[in-house]
Amino acid sequence: MHSFDAHEYLGTFTNFESRLSSIHSNLLNLERVRRLFGVLGNPQENLKFIHVAGTKGKGSTCAFAAYILRAAGYRVGLYTSPHLYYVNERIRILEPKASSSSLKEDFYGVIGDQEFSRLVKEFSKSIDKIRHDAKLGDLTYFEVLTGLAIVYFSRRKVDAVILETGLGGRLDATNAVDASVSGITPISLDHTAQLGKTLGKIAGEKAAIIKNPQSKVIVGQQPAPAMAVIMKRCRALKIKPFVIGKDIRVKISGKTFSVMTPAATYKSLQTSLAGEHQCHNAAMAIAMVESSGFKVKGQSMARGLRETRWPGRFEIVAKNPTVVVDCAHNVASAQVLVEALQKNFSAKRRIIILGLSNDKDISGVCKILAKGARLVVTTQSKHPRAYRFSDEEMKVLFRNQPVFSVSNIKDALTLARREAAKNDIILVAGSVFVAAEARVHLKGLK
C-alpha cells in the first residue's frame, strides 16, 4: 500500500466477527495474545482492569461503570464490542472534565481517526513480525485491536480500564490481562456452536475470566446451572463473590430505583437507559466500582448512571409513531425486551421490524418478539451474517399476523411507518447491525 491505511491494514487479519461459524477453540490462543502484548511493550502491566463477561447486559454494565468512575474524577478507558458504525467506537477514554455537550454524544471520548491511524501504523511492523507463528497460529483482528487499545490506554495514563469480553471469556483476547475486578452478567444460550450447547458449558467459558484469587467478583442473576458453575469456580479460587439479588439488592419504584450493597445504600437512582434489566446492570456496575478500590461518593454513583449513554438499547429514536430500537438478538434478550415493552407501552399496538444474524436461534427469537404484534416486517442488514427468511419459513414462523418481507432497513421503516397509526409503536430489533442501520435512517446519521 502506497499510503498507510489503518483500517485496510487491520482488514488483512482474520476477522471471525464476519463469519462466526468458522471459529474453533484451536484457532484461539492466549499465549499468542501475551506474545503480542510483549512486542507492544506489555502495556497491560501498569493498568487496573475491570473485566466483564456474560451473555446479556455486558456493554451496558461496562458503560455504567465507566461513566460512574468518570463522574468521580477518574480518567477511564472503555473497550467494548461490537461497534455500531465505526471500529473506533470500541476504544474510548472518558475524561473527568468533559463538557455537558460532549457527554450527550453517543460515543463520547472515542479515539480520533488520526490518532487511531498513527497508533496502528507505529506498531504494524512489530505486529507483522509475529502475525504468522507456526506454533501459536495467526493473529486475529480482535486480538490486534485489543492489544492496540491497551497500548492507547497505557499511553494516556488512564486510572482504570473497563474491558468487555468479545466472545465467551476463557480464550477471548481480553482474558490475557489480570483484572482486579471481574463481573459476570446474566448468562443464557447464545453462540452455542462456539461456547457449548448447555448453560453449564457456556458459564464455564465465561467464568474463566475469574482467575486471580485476589480479585473481586460480582455475579449477576443467573439460571441455576450457570450459577453452579460460577460458584464452583469461585470456591476453587477461595473467592467469595457478591451476587445480585442476594448480597446486592435492587428495589425499583416507578422511574427510580435503589441499590443496597454490603457497603452502602444508594437511593433515588435514575438512568436514561430504559427497562428494569438496566437497573440490575447498574447495580452490577455500582458493586464493581465499590470493589475496585477507587473512592466514589454516592453522588458520583448517581451522576454517572444518569449520564451514561449506550445507544441502541431500548432507545426511543422517533415519535408519532414511537419507534424503539433495540439490539436484542437472542431468546433471553428478546424476552427482556418484550417485558420492557409491556411495562412502558402496554396500551400500544406493535409493529415489529425484525432482522437477525444467521448464527442465532431464529425460531426462538421470532416466537418471542412477534407474539402480540399486529404486523411483522422481516428485513436484512448489510452485514455478511444477515439472515434471509424464505417465504415458506415466514408462513410457519408468523402464523398469527400479516408479514411482509423487505430487502433493506430503509424500506422496512417506510413500510412500517405507512402502516402505523399515530398511537402504534414500531419496534426494530434482532441484531446490532439492524439497530445501527435503523438509527442512521431515523436520526439522520451519516
C-alpha positions in Angstrom: 0.0 0.0 0.0 1.4 3.4 -1.0 0.0 5.4 1.9 -0.8 3.6 5.2 -4.4 2.9 5.8 -5.1 1.7 9.4 -8.5 0.1 8.5 -7.1 -1.6 5.4 -4.2 -3.0 7.4 -6.4 -4.4 10.2 -8.5 -5.9 7.4 -5.6 -8.2 6.5 -6.1 -10.1 9.7 -8.6 -12.9 10.1 -11.9 -11.4 11.4 -14.1 -14.0 12.9 -16.8 -11.4 13.6 -17.9 -11.6 10.0 -18.0 -15.4 10.0 -18.6 -16.7 13.5 -19.2 -20.2 12.2 -15.5 -20.6 11.3 -14.4 -20.0 14.9 -13.0 -23.1 16.7 -11.2 -23.2 20.0 -8.0 -24.4 18.4 -7.8 -21.2 16.4 -7.7 -19.1 19.6 -4.6 -18.9 21.9 -4.0 -16.6 24.8 -0.3 -17.3 24.7 -0.3 -15.7 21.2 -2.0 -12.6 22.7 0.5 -12.5 25.5 3.3 -12.6 22.9 1.5 -9.7 21.1 1.5 -7.8 24.3 5.2 -8.4 24.6 6.0 -6.8 21.2 3.7 -3.9 22.1 5.8 -3.3 25.3 3.5 -5.1 27.8 1.2 -2.1 28.1 -1.2 -4.1 30.4 1.3 -4.2 33.3 0.6 -0.7 34.7 -3.1 -0.7 34.2 -6.0 -1.5 36.5 -8.7 -3.6 34.9 -12.4 -4.3 35.5 -13.3 -7.2 33.2 -16.9 -8.2 32.3 -18.2 -11.3 30.7 -21.7 -12.7 30.3 -24.5 -13.0 27.7 -26.8 -10.1 28.5 -26.0 -6.6 29.5 -22.2 -6.7 29.2 -22.0 -3.5 27.3 -24.5 -1.6 29.4 -22.8 -2.7 32.6 -19.4 -1.6 31.3 -20.7 1.8 30.2 -22.3 2.3 33.6 -19.1 1.5 35.4 -17.1 3.8 33.1 -19.4 6.8 33.5 -19.5 6.3 37.3 -15.7 6.4 37.6 -15.6 9.4 35.2 -18.1 11.2 37.4 -15.9 10.5 40.4 -13.0 12.3 38.7 -11.1 9.4 37.2 -9.8 9.0 33.6 -11.4 5.8 32.3 -10.5 3.6 29.3 -13.6 1.8 27.9 -13.2 -1.1 25.5 -16.3 -2.7 24.1 -17.6 -4.7 21.1 -19.1 -4.9 18.6 -19.4 -1.4 17.2 -22.5 0.2 15.8 -20.8 2.2 13.0 -17.1 2.6 13.2 -14.4 0.4 14.9 -13.1 3.5 16.7 -16.2 3.4 18.9 -14.7 0.4 20.7 -11.8 2.4 22.1 -12.8 5.3 24.3 -11.4 7.4 27.1 -13.8 9.2 29.3 -12.2 12.3 30.7 -13.4 13.7 34.1 -13.6 17.3 32.8 -15.8 16.7 29.8 -18.3 19.4 28.8 -22.0 18.8 29.2 -22.4 18.8 25.4 -19.7 16.1 25.0 -21.5 13.9 27.4 -24.6 14.0 25.2 -22.6 12.4 22.3 -23.4 8.8 21.5 -19.8 7.8 21.8 -18.1 10.4 23.9 -14.4 10.1 24.2 -13.9 7.9 21.1 -10.3 7.7 19.7 -9.9 10.0 16.8 -9.2 8.8 13.2 -5.7 10.4 13.1 -4.7 9.1 16.5 -6.0 5.6 15.6 -4.1 5.6 12.3 -0.9 6.7 14.0 -1.2 4.0 16.6 -1.8 1.2 14.1 1.0 2.4 11.8 3.5 2.8 14.7 3.2 -0.9 15.7 2.4 -2.5 12.4 6.0 -3.7 11.7 6.3 -5.2 15.2 3.0 -6.9 14.8 3.9 -8.2 11.4 6.9 -10.0 12.8 4.7 -12.3 14.9 1.4 -12.3 12.9 2.2 -15.8 11.5 3.5 -18.2 14.0 3.7 -21.9 13.2 3.3 -22.8 16.9 0.8 -20.2 18.1 -1.2 -19.6 14.9 -2.2 -16.4 13.1 -3.1 -13.3 15.0 -6.7 -12.2 14.6 -8.3 -8.8 14.0 -9.8 -8.8 17.5 -6.5 -9.7 19.2 -4.6 -7.0 17.4 -7.3 -4.4 18.1 -7.4 -5.4 21.8 -3.6 -5.0 22.1 -3.6 -1.6 20.4 -6.5 -0.4 22.7 -4.5 -1.3 25.8 -1.4 0.5 24.4 -3.6 3.6 23.9 -5.0 3.4 27.4 -1.5 2.9 28.8 -0.1 5.9 27.0 -2.9 8.1 28.1 -2.3 7.0 31.7 -5.9 6.1 32.4 -6.8 5.3 36.0 -8.9 2.3 35.1 -9.8 0.2 32.1 -13.2 -1.3 31.7 -13.0 -4.4 29.4 -15.9 -6.1 27.8 -15.2 -9.6 26.5 -15.7 -10.2 22.8 -16.8 -13.9 22.8 -17.0 -16.2 25.7 -14.2 -15.5 28.1 -11.7 -18.3 28.5 -9.9 -17.8 25.2 -11.0 -14.3 24.5 -8.2 -11.8 23.9 -9.3 -9.7 26.8 -8.6 -12.6 29.1 -4.8 -12.1 28.7 -5.0 -9.3 31.3 -5.1 -9.7 35.0 -8.2 -7.9 36.3 -8.7 -6.7 39.9 -12.5 -7.0 39.5 -14.4 -9.5 37.4 -18.1 -9.2 36.6 -20.4 -12.0 35.1 -23.6 -10.6 33.8 -26.7 -12.9 33.2 -25.9 -16.0 31.1 -28.2 -17.5 28.5 -27.9 -19.7 25.4 -26.0 -17.9 22.7 -23.1 -18.7 20.4 -23.7 -22.3 21.3 -21.6 -23.6 18.4 -18.6 -21.9 19.8 -19.2 -22.0 23.6 -21.2 -25.1 24.2 -24.8 -26.2 23.9 -25.7 -26.0 27.7 -25.8 -23.2 30.2 -23.2 -25.0 32.3 -20.7 -25.2 29.4 -21.3 -21.6 28.4 -20.9 -20.5 32.0 -17.6 -22.4 32.3 -16.2 -20.4 29.3 -17.3 -17.1 30.7 -16.4 -17.8 34.4 -12.8 -18.4 33.2 -12.2 -14.7 33.4 -12.1 -15.3 37.2 -8.6 -16.4 37.7 -6.8 -14.4 40.3 -7.6 -15.4 44.0 -7.0 -11.7 45.0 -9.6 -10.4 42.6 -13.2 -9.3 43.5 -16.1 -10.9 41.7 -19.6 -9.6 41.1 -22.2 -12.1 39.7 -25.5 -11.1 38.1 -28.7 -13.1 38.5 -28.2 -16.5 36.8 -30.1 -19.6 35.8 -29.2 -22.4 38.4 -26.9 -24.4 36.0 -24.9 -21.3 35.2 -24.7 -20.1 38.9 -23.5 -23.6 40.0 -20.5 -23.4 37.6 -19.6 -19.8 38.6 -19.8 -20.6 42.3 -17.6 -23.7 41.8 -15.0 -21.6 40.0 -15.1 -19.1 42.9 -14.8 -21.8 45.5 -11.8 -23.3 43.7 -10.0 -19.9 44.0 -11.3 -19.2 47.5 -13.2 -16.1 46.4 -16.5 -15.0 47.9 -18.4 -13.3 45.2 -21.1 -10.7 45.6 -24.3 -11.8 43.9 -27.0 -9.5 42.6 -30.3 -10.4 44.3 -28.5 -11.8 47.4 -25.6 -9.7 48.5 -26.6 -6.7 46.3 -30.3 -5.9 46.3 -32.2 -3.7 43.8 -35.6 -2.1 44.6 -37.4 -0.4 41.8 -40.0 2.2 42.5 -41.6 3.8 39.4 -38.9 5.7 37.5 -36.3 5.5 40.2 -34.5 2.6 41.9 -32.3 1.9 44.9 -29.3 -0.3 45.3 -28.3 -1.8 48.6 -24.7 -3.2 48.8 -22.9 -4.5 51.9 -21.1 -1.2 52.0 -23.8 1.4 51.3 -27.3 2.2 50.2 -27.9 4.3 47.1 -31.4 5.8 46.8 -33.4 7.5 44.1 -31.2 6.4 41.3 -32.1 7.1 37.7 -30.7 6.2 34.3 -31.5 7.2 30.7 -31.4 3.5 29.7 -35.0 2.2 29.9 -36.1 -1.2 31.3 -35.9 -2.8 34.7 -33.0 -5.0 33.5 -30.9 -1.9 33.3 -31.4 -1.2 37.0 -29.8 -4.6 37.6 -27.0 -3.8 35.2 -26.5 -0.5 37.1 -26.3 -2.4 40.4 -23.6 -4.6 39.0 -21.7 -1.6 37.9 -22.0 0.0 41.3 -20.8 -3.2 43.0 -17.8 -3.5 40.6 -16.8 0.1 41.2 -17.1 -0.3 45.0 -15.0 -3.4 44.8 -12.3 -1.7 42.7 -10.8 0.3 45.5 -11.5 3.7 43.8 -13.1 6.3 46.1 -16.5 7.1 44.7 -19.2 9.0 46.6 -22.8 8.3 46.4 -23.5 11.4 44.4 -20.9 10.3 41.8 -22.6 6.9 41.5 -25.9 8.6 40.9 -24.5 11.2 38.4 -22.6 8.5 36.5 -25.8 6.4 36.0 -27.7 9.5 34.8 -25.1 10.5 32.3 -24.5 7.0 30.8 -25.3 6.7 27.1 -25.4 3.4 25.4 -27.2 3.7 22.0 -29.4 1.0 20.6 -30.6 -0.4 23.9 -34.4 0.1 24.2 -33.8 3.5 22.6 -36.7 5.7 21.6 -35.5 7.3 18.4 -38.7 8.8 16.9 -42.2 9.7 17.9 -45.6 9.9 16.2 -45.4 7.0 15.8 -43.0 5.9 18.5 -40.0 3.9 17.2 -37.9 1.9 19.6 -34.6 0.4 18.5 -33.0 -2.4 20.5 -30.1 -4.8 19.9 -31.9 -7.9 21.3 -30.6 -10.8 19.4 -31.1 -14.0 21.4 -34.1 -15.6 23.2 -33.2 -14.2 26.6 -32.6 -10.6 25.5 -35.8 -10.8 23.3 -37.8 -11.8 26.4 -36.4 -8.9 28.4 -37.2 -6.6 25.6 -40.8 -7.7 25.4 -41.2 -7.3 29.2 -39.8 -3.8 28.9 -42.3 -3.0 26.1 -45.2 -4.3 28.1 -44.2 -2.2 31.1 -43.6 1.0 29.1 -46.1 0.7 26.2 -48.7 -1.7 27.4 -51.6 0.0 25.7 -49.9 0.4 22.3 -50.2 -1.9 19.3 -46.9 -3.1 18.0 -45.4 -3.4 14.5 -42.2 -5.4 14.5 -39.3 -4.8 12.1 -37.1 -7.9 12.6 -33.7 -8.7 11.2 -31.5 -11.4 12.6 -28.0 -12.8 12.1 -27.6 -16.3 10.7 -26.0 -17.8 13.8 -28.9 -17.0 16.1 -31.9 -19.1 17.3 -34.2 -17.8 14.5 -37.3 -19.6 15.6 -36.9 -18.8 19.3 -36.4 -15.1 18.8 -39.2 -14.7 16.3 -41.6 -16.5 18.5 -41.0 -14.1 21.4 -40.7 -10.8 19.5 -43.7 -11.5 17.2 -46.1 -12.5 19.9 -48.7 -9.8 20.3 -47.6 -7.9 17.2 -50.2 -6.9 14.8 -47.8 -6.8 11.9 -44.3 -8.2 11.2 -41.8 -6.8 8.7 -38.8 -9.0 8.1 -35.6 -7.5 6.7 -31.8 -7.8 6.5 -28.9 -5.6 7.4 -25.9 -5.2 5.1 -23.7 -7.3 7.3 -22.5 -10.6 5.8 -24.1 -12.6 8.6 -27.5 -11.2 7.9 -30.2 -13.9 7.8 -32.7 -14.1 4.9 -36.1 -15.6 5.6 -37.7 -17.8 3.0 -41.4 -17.4 2.1 -42.2 -20.8 3.5 -40.4 -20.1 6.7 -42.3 -16.9 7.3 -45.6 -18.7 6.9 -44.6 -21.1 9.6 -43.0 -18.6 12.0 -45.6 -15.9 11.7 -49.0 -17.6 11.5 -51.0 -15.2 13.6 -50.3 -11.9 11.9 -49.6 -10.5 8.4 -46.0 -10.5 7.5 -44.0 -8.5 4.8 -40.5 -9.2 3.6 -38.5 -6.1 2.7 -34.9 -6.3 1.5 -33.4 -3.4 3.4 -33.9 -1.4 6.6 -34.8 1.9 5.0 -37.7 0.4 3.0 -38.8 -1.6 6.0 -39.1 1.6 8.1 -41.0 3.3 5.3 -43.5 0.4 5.1 -43.9 0.2 8.9 -44.5 3.9 9.3 -47.0 3.9 6.5 -48.9 1.1 8.2 -48.7 2.5 11.7 -51.4 4.5 13.3 -50.4 7.5 15.4 -50.6 5.6 18.7 -48.8 2.5 17.4 -45.3 1.6 18.4 -42.7 0.3 15.9 -40.0 -1.9 17.3 -36.8 -2.5 15.4 -34.8 -5.5 16.8 -33.0 -8.7 16.1 -29.3 -7.7 15.8 -26.8 -4.9 16.5 -26.4 -4.4 12.7 -30.2 -3.9 12.2 -30.3 -1.5 15.1 -27.4 0.5 13.8 -28.8 0.9 10.3 -32.2 1.9 11.6 -30.7 4.6 13.7 -28.9 6.0 10.6 -32.2 6.5 8.8 -34.3 7.6 11.8 -31.7 10.1 13.2 -30.2 11.3 10.0 -26.8 10.0 10.9 -24.0 9.7 8.3 
